[in-house]
């Protein structure tokens, strides 16, 4: 049992993308602060952009993160095209949608199976799953099948599932080979039962942490990670280009990440926000088969972010199948972009939430300045508020249970600091 006053520090948080820590202080029975420390964030990409030709920026910024490389690539391509006043072809838009579905399937599967699923089964790692247990055995095999399907879809369309070479400003360097499409369709159809099993697992999760807050996401019909306008709980907020006007930069001196408030208040971005605001626009087949889980939304339970991610996998599978069955791709070379002095914004829904890229270029197409706002930075304040609430409500729990609870909350957000995971060391200060 805890004393009324205590501090604790998590030097590193396990099973997340990159390096993060946590520092908590409780005094006289009240949480004074919970500091979520993002420890390997600043790599000065916005400085590195300056002086570069605008055509080189998408591949440069995709290197911000291996896990989220396609999200940064597509957001940056959109920023380039909007800066130069270019409208992509219909086929290019469809190829980008398929590329993004490959990202969502692969990325959500990595997080839900490898990082979070052990929490639901009281394990430290997926490697501890009991192969003699029918449910655990099935989920273990599902993990690799679902992730592989996302990889193969991205490879078909974009050339690679990480740092994809085919998508460029103005189009695609390669058209999907028609002979390979049936195999990808077959694989996507085969993983649908696995994805539905995953949705059921997360729909039955016993974890609950509710905190009423605002949500922000792109909203479109049909559901899209790439198109739409920005909405929050109260309705339409702005076009993509006006997103930045509503954000206030908040400096966290203990963290390498920039934090943000929306209209001066904390908010959440991510899969939970997307389903809270736009579940009616999901693919009809997804809505029918995942209806038992969609009833939970809208939700303020942060653990439902993982349920929302599982549902998004199914949506991406279903829409990809439809596109691959119905659309006939033709050879189409990337179109040339005309340079001019201008600025533009690209906004997409990365796996972890709303991602913002801005460019300012001169008349020769050389970048003068730019800005990148990532989902994890936007969620940083919300993560701290949730951890503070959890600790305040559970002061009588053993230290190890508090430690696990804090980590599980952080993992529920699927934060991405960089592409690595670490062992956890906890230092308790009495």
C-alpha positions as CSV (number, residue, x, y, z in Angstrom):
1,X,0.0,0.0,0.0
2,X,1.2,3.5,-0.8
3,X,2.0,6.3,1.6
4,X,0.1,9.6,1.1
5,X,3.3,11.1,-0.4
6,X,5.3,9.3,-3.0
7,X,7.2,9.8,-6.3
8,X,8.1,7.3,-9.0
9,X,9.9,7.3,-12.3
10,X,9.7,5.0,-15.3
11,X,13.0,5.5,-17.0
12,X,11.8,3.7,-20.1
13,X,8.4,2.5,-21.3
14,X,8.3,-0.9,-23.0
15,X,6.5,-2.0,-26.1
16,X,6.1,1.4,-27.7
17,X,7.7,2.9,-30.8
18,X,10.8,4.7,-29.4
19,X,12.0,5.9,-26.1
20,X,9.8,7.4,-23.5
21,X,9.7,7.8,-19.7
22,X,7.4,8.9,-17.0
23,X,7.7,10.9,-13.7
24,X,4.9,11.1,-11.2
25,X,4.7,13.0,-7.9
26,X,1.9,12.6,-5.3
27,X,1.7,14.9,-2.3
28,X,-0.9,14.8,0.5
29,X,-2.9,12.3,-1.4
30,X,-3.1,14.3,-4.6
31,X,-1.3,13.9,-7.9
32,X,0.8,17.0,-8.4
33,X,2.0,16.1,-11.8
34,X,2.5,13.2,-14.3
35,X,5.2,14.1,-16.8
36,X,5.3,12.0,-19.9
37,X,8.8,12.4,-21.3
38,X,9.4,11.8,-25.0
39,X,13.1,11.3,-25.0
40,X,14.3,10.8,-28.7
41,X,12.1,13.1,-30.7
42,X,14.0,16.2,-32.0
43,X,16.1,15.4,-35.0
44,X,15.7,18.8,-36.7
45,X,14.0,17.7,-39.9
46,X,12.3,21.1,-40.3
47,X,15.8,22.6,-40.3
48,X,17.1,20.0,-42.8
49,X,14.2,20.9,-45.2
50,X,15.5,24.4,-45.8
51,X,17.4,24.9,-49.0
52,X,16.3,21.5,-50.4
53,X,14.4,21.2,-53.8
54,X,10.7,20.7,-53.1
55,X,10.6,17.4,-55.1
56,X,13.1,15.9,-52.6
57,X,11.1,16.7,-49.5
58,X,8.6,13.7,-49.4
59,X,11.4,11.1,-49.3
60,X,13.4,13.2,-46.9
61,X,10.5,13.6,-44.4
62,X,9.4,9.9,-44.8
63,X,12.7,9.2,-42.9
64,X,11.3,10.8,-39.8
65,X,10.0,7.4,-38.9
66,X,10.2,3.9,-40.3
67,X,6.9,2.8,-38.8
68,X,5.0,5.9,-40.0
69,X,7.1,6.5,-43.1
70,X,4.2,6.1,-45.5
71,X,2.1,8.6,-43.5
72,X,4.8,11.2,-43.6
73,X,5.5,10.4,-47.3
74,X,1.8,11.0,-48.3
75,X,1.3,14.0,-46.1
76,X,4.5,15.6,-47.6
77,X,3.4,14.8,-51.2
78,X,0.1,16.4,-50.5
79,X,1.8,19.5,-49.1
80,X,4.1,19.7,-52.2
81,X,1.1,19.4,-54.6
82,X,-1.0,21.9,-52.8
83,X,1.8,24.3,-52.6
84,X,2.3,24.2,-56.3
85,X,-1.4,24.1,-57.2
86,X,-1.3,20.5,-58.6
87,X,-4.4,18.2,-58.7
88,X,-3.5,14.5,-58.9
89,X,-5.3,12.1,-61.2
90,X,-8.0,9.8,-60.1
91,X,-5.8,6.7,-60.5
92,X,-3.1,8.4,-58.3
93,X,-5.6,9.1,-55.6
94,X,-6.7,5.5,-55.6
95,X,-3.2,4.2,-55.5
96,X,-2.5,6.5,-52.5
97,X,-5.5,5.1,-50.8
98,X,-4.4,1.6,-51.3
99,X,-0.8,2.5,-50.2
100,X,-2.3,3.9,-47.0
101,X,-4.5,0.9,-46.4
102,X,-1.4,-1.2,-46.5
103,X,0.1,1.1,-43.8
104,X,-3.0,0.9,-41.6
105,X,-3.2,-2.9,-41.7
106,X,0.5,-3.4,-41.1
107,X,0.9,-0.7,-38.4
108,X,-2.2,-1.4,-36.4
109,X,-1.5,-5.1,-36.5
110,X,2.0,-4.5,-35.1
111,X,0.7,-2.4,-32.3
112,X,-2.4,-4.5,-31.4
113,X,-0.8,-8.0,-31.6
114,X,2.8,-7.4,-30.6
115,X,2.6,-4.5,-28.2
116,X,-0.8,-4.5,-26.6
117,X,-2.2,-8.1,-26.8
118,X,0.1,-9.4,-24.1
119,X,-1.5,-6.9,-21.6
120,X,-4.9,-8.5,-22.2
121,X,-3.5,-11.9,-21.4
122,X,-1.3,-11.0,-18.5
123,X,1.9,-11.6,-20.4
124,X,5.0,-9.6,-20.9
125,X,5.5,-10.6,-24.5
126,X,3.7,-12.3,-27.4
127,X,6.5,-14.9,-27.2
128,X,5.1,-16.0,-23.8
129,X,1.8,-17.1,-25.4
130,X,0.9,-20.7,-24.8
131,X,0.9,-22.6,-28.0
132,X,-1.1,-25.3,-26.4
133,X,-3.9,-22.8,-25.6
134,X,-6.3,-22.8,-28.6
135,X,-7.1,-19.0,-28.4
136,X,-3.5,-17.9,-27.8
137,X,-2.2,-20.2,-30.5
138,X,-4.7,-18.8,-33.0
139,X,-3.9,-15.1,-32.2
140,X,-0.2,-15.8,-32.4
141,X,-0.6,-17.1,-36.0
142,X,-3.1,-14.3,-36.8
143,X,-0.6,-11.7,-35.9
144,X,1.8,-12.7,-38.6
145,X,-0.8,-13.3,-41.2
146,X,-2.5,-9.9,-40.8
147,X,0.7,-8.0,-40.7
148,X,2.0,-9.8,-43.8
149,X,-1.2,-9.0,-45.7
150,X,-0.6,-5.3,-45.0
151,X,3.0,-5.5,-46.1
152,X,2.1,-7.3,-49.4
153,X,-0.6,-4.8,-50.2
154,X,1.9,-1.9,-49.8
155,X,4.6,-3.7,-51.8
156,X,2.1,-4.3,-54.7
157,X,1.1,-0.7,-54.9
158,X,4.0,1.4,-53.5
159,X,7.1,-0.9,-53.9
160,X,7.9,-1.4,-50.2
161,X,5.9,-1.3,-47.0
162,X,8.5,1.1,-45.4
163,X,10.0,4.1,-47.2
164,X,8.0,3.3,-50.3
165,X,9.8,4.3,-53.6
166,X,6.8,4.5,-56.0
167,X,4.6,7.4,-54.7
168,X,6.0,10.8,-55.7
169,X,4.6,14.3,-56.1
170,X,2.7,14.2,-59.4
171,X,1.8,10.5,-59.4
172,X,3.4,7.1,-59.1
173,X,6.6,5.7,-60.7
174,X,5.1,2.3,-61.2
175,X,1.7,0.8,-61.8
176,X,0.6,-2.4,-60.0
177,X,1.1,-5.6,-61.9
178,X,-2.2,-7.0,-62.9
179,X,-1.0,-10.6,-62.5
180,X,-0.2,-10.0,-58.8
181,X,-3.5,-8.5,-57.8
182,X,-5.5,-11.7,-57.4
183,X,-3.0,-13.1,-54.8
184,X,-3.3,-9.9,-52.7
185,X,-7.1,-10.0,-52.9
186,X,-7.1,-13.6,-51.8
187,X,-4.8,-12.9,-48.9
188,X,-7.0,-9.9,-47.8
189,X,-10.1,-12.1,-47.9
190,X,-8.3,-14.8,-45.9
191,X,-7.3,-12.5,-43.0
192,X,-10.9,-11.1,-42.5
193,X,-11.8,-13.8,-40.0
194,X,-8.6,-13.1,-38.1
195,X,-9.3,-9.4,-38.0
196,X,-12.9,-10.1,-36.7
197,X,-11.3,-12.3,-34.0
198,X,-9.1,-9.4,-33.0
199,X,-12.0,-7.0,-32.9
200,X,-13.8,-9.4,-30.6
201,X,-10.8,-9.6,-28.3
202,X,-10.6,-5.9,-27.9
203,X,-14.4,-5.5,-27.6
204,X,-14.2,-7.8,-24.6
205,X,-11.2,-6.0,-23.0
206,X,-11.8,-5.4,-19.3
207,X,-9.7,-2.2,-19.2
208,X,-11.5,1.0,-18.6
209,X,-10.3,4.6,-18.2
210,X,-12.8,7.3,-19.1
211,X,-12.1,11.0,-19.3
212,X,-14.4,13.3,-21.1
213,X,-12.4,15.4,-23.6
214,X,-12.5,16.8,-27.2
215,X,-11.6,14.8,-30.3
216,X,-10.2,16.0,-33.6
217,X,-10.0,14.2,-36.9
218,X,-10.5,14.4,-40.7
219,X,-14.1,13.6,-41.6
220,X,-15.3,12.4,-45.0
221,X,-17.9,10.2,-46.5
222,X,-16.8,7.5,-47.4
223,X,-14.4,7.1,-44.5
224,X,-10.9,8.3,-45.5
225,X,-7.5,8.8,-44.0
226,X,-6.5,11.2,-46.7
227,X,-9.5,13.4,-47.6
228,X,-12.0,15.5,-45.7
229,X,-12.4,18.4,-43.4
230,X,-11.4,18.8,-39.8
231,X,-14.1,18.1,-37.2
232,X,-14.2,18.1,-33.5
233,X,-17.0,17.2,-31.0
234,X,-18.9,20.4,-31.9
235,X,-18.8,19.9,-35.6
236,X,-16.8,21.4,-38.5
237,X,-13.6,23.1,-37.4
238,X,-11.7,24.1,-40.6
239,X,-10.4,23.1,-43.9
240,X,-7.0,21.4,-43.8
241,X,-5.2,24.6,-44.5
242,X,-6.7,26.2,-41.4
243,X,-5.8,23.4,-38.9
244,X,-2.7,25.2,-37.5
245,X,-4.8,28.3,-36.6
246,X,-6.5,26.4,-33.9
247,X,-3.5,24.9,-32.2
248,X,-1.4,26.4,-29.5
249,X,2.2,25.2,-29.0
250,X,3.0,24.1,-25.5
251,X,6.6,23.7,-24.3
252,X,7.2,20.7,-22.1
253,X,10.8,21.3,-20.8
254,X,11.2,17.6,-19.8
255,X,10.2,16.3,-23.2
256,X,11.8,16.4,-26.6
257,X,8.3,16.6,-28.3
258,X,6.2,19.7,-28.9
259,X,2.9,19.5,-27.2
260,X,-0.3,21.2,-28.3
261,X,-3.7,22.3,-27.1
262,X,-6.7,22.8,-29.4
263,X,-8.5,26.2,-28.9
264,X,-6.5,26.3,-25.6
265,X,-7.8,22.9,-24.3
266,X,-6.5,19.3,-24.3
267,X,-7.8,17.0,-27.0
268,X,-7.2,13.5,-28.5
269,X,-6.3,12.5,-32.0
270,X,-6.2,8.9,-33.4
271,X,-8.4,6.0,-34.2
272,X,-10.7,6.7,-31.2
273,X,-11.2,10.2,-32.5
274,X,-11.9,9.0,-36.0
275,X,-14.5,6.5,-35.0
276,X,-16.1,8.8,-32.5
277,X,-16.6,11.4,-35.2
278,X,-17.1,9.3,-38.3
279,X,-18.0,5.6,-37.7
280,X,-21.1,5.9,-40.0
281,X,-18.8,6.4,-43.0
282,X,-17.0,3.1,-42.6
283,X,-17.2,0.5,-45.4
284,X,-20.7,-1.1,-45.4
285,X,-19.2,-4.6,-45.0
286,X,-17.2,-3.4,-42.0
287,X,-20.2,-1.8,-40.4
288,X,-22.2,-5.0,-40.8
289,X,-19.6,-7.5,-39.5
290,X,-18.2,-5.2,-36.8
291,X,-21.5,-3.8,-35.6
292,X,-21.2,-5.6,-32.3
293,X,-18.1,-3.5,-31.6
294,X,-19.2,-0.2,-33.2
295,X,-21.9,0.1,-30.6
296,X,-19.2,1.3,-28.1
297,X,-18.6,4.5,-30.1
298,X,-18.6,7.3,-29.3
299,X,-16.5,6.5,-26.3
300,X,-14.3,8.3,-23.8
301,X,-12.5,5.1,-22.7
302,X,-9.0,5.5,-24.0
303,X,-8.6,1.7,-24.2
304,X,-11.2,1.8,-27.0
305,X,-8.6,3.5,-29.1
306,X,-7.2,-0.1,-29.6
307,X,-10.7,-1.4,-30.5
308,X,-11.0,1.4,-33.0
309,X,-7.7,0.5,-34.5
310,X,-8.9,-3.1,-35.0
311,X,-12.0,-1.9,-36.7
312,X,-9.9,0.3,-39.0
313,X,-7.9,-2.7,-40.1
314,X,-11.2,-4.3,-41.2
315,X,-12.2,-1.2,-43.0
316,X,-8.9,-1.0,-44.8
317,X,-9.2,-4.7,-45.8
318,X,-12.7,-4.3,-47.1
319,X,-12.1,-1.1,-49.1
320,X,-8.9,-2.5,-50.6
321,X,-10.7,-5.7,-51.8
322,X,-13.3,-3.6,-53.5
323,X,-10.8,-1.3,-55.2
324,X,-8.6,-4.1,-56.4
325,X,-11.5,-6.0,-57.8
326,X,-13.1,-3.1,-59.6
327,X,-10.4,-0.7,-60.7
328,X,-8.4,-1.3,-63.9
329,X,-5.0,0.3,-63.6
330,X,-3.2,1.8,-66.6
331,X,0.3,3.0,-67.3
332,X,0.5,6.6,-66.1
333,X,3.7,8.5,-65.7
334,X,4.0,11.1,-63.0
335,X,3.1,14.6,-64.2
336,X,5.5,17.5,-64.1
337,X,5.0,20.1,-61.4
338,X,5.5,23.8,-62.3
339,X,7.5,25.7,-59.7
340,X,6.3,28.9,-58.1
341,X,6.7,30.9,-54.9
342,X,3.9,29.7,-52.6
343,X,3.0,27.8,-49.4
344,X,0.8,24.8,-48.9
345,X,-0.4,22.3,-46.3
346,X,-0.8,18.5,-46.3
347,X,-3.0,16.9,-43.6
348,X,-3.6,13.1,-43.3
349,X,-4.8,10.7,-40.7
350,X,-1.7,8.8,-39.6
351,X,-2.3,5.6,-37.7
352,X,-1.8,7.5,-34.5
353,X,-3.8,10.6,-35.5
354,X,-3.9,13.8,-37.5
355,X,-0.6,14.6,-39.1
356,X,0.3,18.1,-40.5
357,X,3.0,19.1,-43.0
358,X,3.5,22.7,-44.2
359,X,5.9,24.0,-46.9
360,X,7.0,27.5,-48.0
361,X,8.9,27.5,-51.3
362,X,10.5,30.2,-53.5
363,X,10.0,30.7,-57.2
364,X,12.6,28.1,-58.0
365,X,10.9,25.4,-55.8
366,X,13.5,25.6,-53.1
367,X,12.1,25.2,-49.5
368,X,12.4,28.3,-47.4
369,X,10.7,26.8,-44.3
370,X,8.4,24.1,-43.2
371,X,6.6,22.7,-40.2
372,X,5.6,19.1,-39.1
373,X,3.1,18.5,-36.3
374,X,2.7,14.8,-35.4
375,X,0.0,13.0,-33.5
376,X,2.0,11.8,-30.5
377,X,2.9,15.4,-29.7
378,X,-0.7,16.4,-29.9
379,X,-1.7,13.6,-27.5
380,X,1.0,14.3,-25.0
381,X,-1.1,16.4,-22.7
382,X,-4.0,13.9,-22.9
383,X,-1.7,11.1,-21.9
384,X,-0.5,13.0,-18.8
385,X,-4.1,13.8,-17.8
386,X,-5.1,10.1,-18.1
387,X,-2.1,8.9,-16.1
388,X,-2.8,11.5,-13.4
389,X,-6.5,10.4,-13.2
390,X,-5.5,6.7,-13.1
391,X,-3.0,7.2,-10.2
392,X,-5.4,9.5,-8.3
393,X,-8.1,6.8,-8.5
394,X,-5.7,3.9,-7.5
395,X,-3.4,5.3,-4.8
396,X,-4.0,2.2,-2.7
397,X,-2.7,-0.2,-5.4
398,X,0.7,-1.9,-5.2
399,X,3.6,-0.3,-6.9
400,X,3.9,-2.9,-9.6
401,X,0.3,-2.7,-10.5
402,X,0.6,1.1,-10.8
403,X,3.6,0.7,-13.0
404,X,1.8,-1.7,-15.3
405,X,-1.3,0.5,-15.4
406,X,0.7,3.6,-16.4
407,X,2.4,1.6,-19.2
408,X,-0.9,0.2,-20.4
409,X,-2.4,3.7,-20.7
410,X,0.6,4.9,-22.7
411,X,0.3,1.9,-25.0
412,X,-3.4,2.5,-25.5
413,X,-2.5,5.7,-27.3
414,X,0.0,3.8,-29.5
415,X,2.6,6.7,-29.2
416,X,5.4,6.8,-31.7
417,X,8.6,8.4,-30.5
418,X,10.9,6.6,-32.9
419,X,11.2,3.1,-34.2
420,X,12.5,1.1,-31.3
421,X,11.5,-0.6,-28.0
422,X,13.3,-0.9,-24.8
423,X,13.4,-2.8,-21.5
424,X,11.9,-1.0,-18.6
425,X,13.7,0.2,-15.5
426,X,11.7,1.7,-12.7
427,X,13.2,3.8,-9.9
428,X,10.9,4.3,-6.9
429,X,11.7,7.2,-4.6
430,X,10.3,7.0,-1.1
